[in-house]
Amino acid sequence: MRSQEHGGRVADGSTPERFAGDLFLDLAAKGWLVVEPSEAARVITGLERTLEVVRSRAHRFEVSRRLRSAGGDDIDPDVDRLVVDAVFAEQVTAGSWEHALAELPKYIEAFRMAARNAPRREP
């Protein structure tokens, strides 16, 4: 069985890791991950959009947490609802936003490297 680090099945039966940024970087650095530059650009664009969404959600959670702390018992119902929604979303994702913030840039860099690994086509 593989370790959680590499996204495989784990001995205790828990859910395997959902990110493999270090693995992708390692494969790209060794030249084993090769992607046509046009395809890599498409993937990178999607990953960058995803990263921006994750940053936004993580920021929203942090702002709502601060509002809740600052507001105490005297908090506007609309703000309270935002806080509750953000806290619920964070609990559902079990901290994966922060993990995604660390891993998505690794994927982006790996695909940049993979595009450089593609053989040059003669015109």
Secondary structure as UniProt FT lines:
FT   HELIX           4..6
FT   TURN            11..12
FT   HELIX           21..29
FT   TURN            30..31
FT   HELIX           37..71
FT   TURN            72..73
FT   HELIX           77..93
FT   TURN            94..95
FT   HELIX           96..117
//
